[in-house]
Amino acid sequence: MPSQPASTDGNIYWSSRLAFILAATGSAVGLGNIWGFPYKAGENGGGAFVLIYLACVLAIGLPIMMSEILIGRHTRKNPIQAMERMAVQSGHSPRWRWVGLMGVGAGFLILSFYSVIGGWALAYVFRALSGDFAEITPTVANEVFNSLVGDPERSMAWHTLFMVAVVLVVSKGVNSGLERIIKWLMPTLFVILLVLVGIASVMGDYGAAVNYLFNPDFSKLNSEVVVAAMGQAFFSLSLGLGAIMMYGAYLPDHASVAKTSLAIVGADTAVALISGLAIFPLVFAIPEMTTAEGPSLVFKVLPQIFGKIEGGGFVSVMFFLLLVIAAITSAVSLLEPVVSWLVTQKGMARDRASHVAGFAIWFLGLGTVLSFSSWSDERLTIAPRIGDRIFVLVDGKNFFEIVEFLTFSLMLPLGGVMIAYFVGFIASMKATRRQLADSPRAVYSTWLFMVRNVAPILGVIILLNMLGILDSIFLWLGLS
Ligand code: PFF
């Protein structure tokens, strides 16, 4: 055990840098990579989305990942206390804690729908186990999915099970609960994904998939694609809400922040791309399938593929098990900041805090459960008219889409802007330099340049998008 004093609410440090990398990768790699990335790429025109996504990961994701880790390690506190403490130390207002608070709110909202999708994956493990995917036709695959999500009781039951699992892990405490699980989970996950790509490349149209994902069609580029890619980058890397900051609080002093960030960002991006390469060859090989399936893509497409291959039953069990495992390790990191806040600010015991937060999030998740069934036609449009212009802020979204929009397009990028601005202009350079002391000076200056420039640019993009002006700019550029 390390000799340093306990950090945050009594937990100890990760036993090694590797343990931290595994945990942070466990947070980053999840439904966002395997379920989200392929369907978002498919909905947003493939290559153009992937290109913007990769640019966001490098130019925004990597510098903000380093920023979150260094704030966490510098203060060894949960995100709210961390922002407050570092701001005060640098002679600024304690109100910076609101960035941490917004993160707790974002974690709360994200986990509410994340658990529902995680529940679907859990249901599919059992479907796969019972051999239901053998020789499955496109019609039956559709029915299997629709009957699950269209039945609120069933969907709620799986959502409940998923949430119970997450609460159990979190209530045990970060160190004992997580480190033990993640150590063997992450490598298994990589191996299974690679096997899937292997199968897909033999069975499907690999060339078409590679072309679709990596040969951008710029006529598909518009403001929606840019905002979707940016939100997806934040979501996939677990950035903007303090989850990585929270884990950074447990990182040993001698570990390199820059190298560690690079490892996590690299692993997360690799898994997203590998998932795309596992899914699209088969999408292109089966005529009934389209790329723009939406949130059901993985769930409708893969069982058909598994049903057509030798040994598909076994592979499908493995795949959905993998998805559940990846989802749980991410969900745990979404719940952790909420629980840590209740423990440190509200004086609750960890057990009780996990149960209370878990229940509230579960309850909110019922809104998402119903969005795919009884409430699927309940849609909200917010389009105020100012002068002779109509600003479409929300265009006919259901409950799930509103929560997704609030978090992906607003809270995470906004959290990212604030964090970048904070390390770039508020935190003392002495403190940030000390956290990156083991990297060459050039790394520090590049990082500082990026965070100082990322913040205003990102801020402007979010604002323009909010006001519905980003669209007009794309039109004007002839890019829509
Ligand atoms: N990065 C996770 C995924 O890709 O599934 C989701 C996530 C976890 C987002 C933790 C944000 C977060 F703080």
Residues whose N, C-alpha, C, O or C-beta is under 5 A from the ligand:
A	BS01	PFF	S27 A28 V29 G30 L31 G32 N33 F235 S236 L237 S238 L239 L241 A243 S330 S333 L334
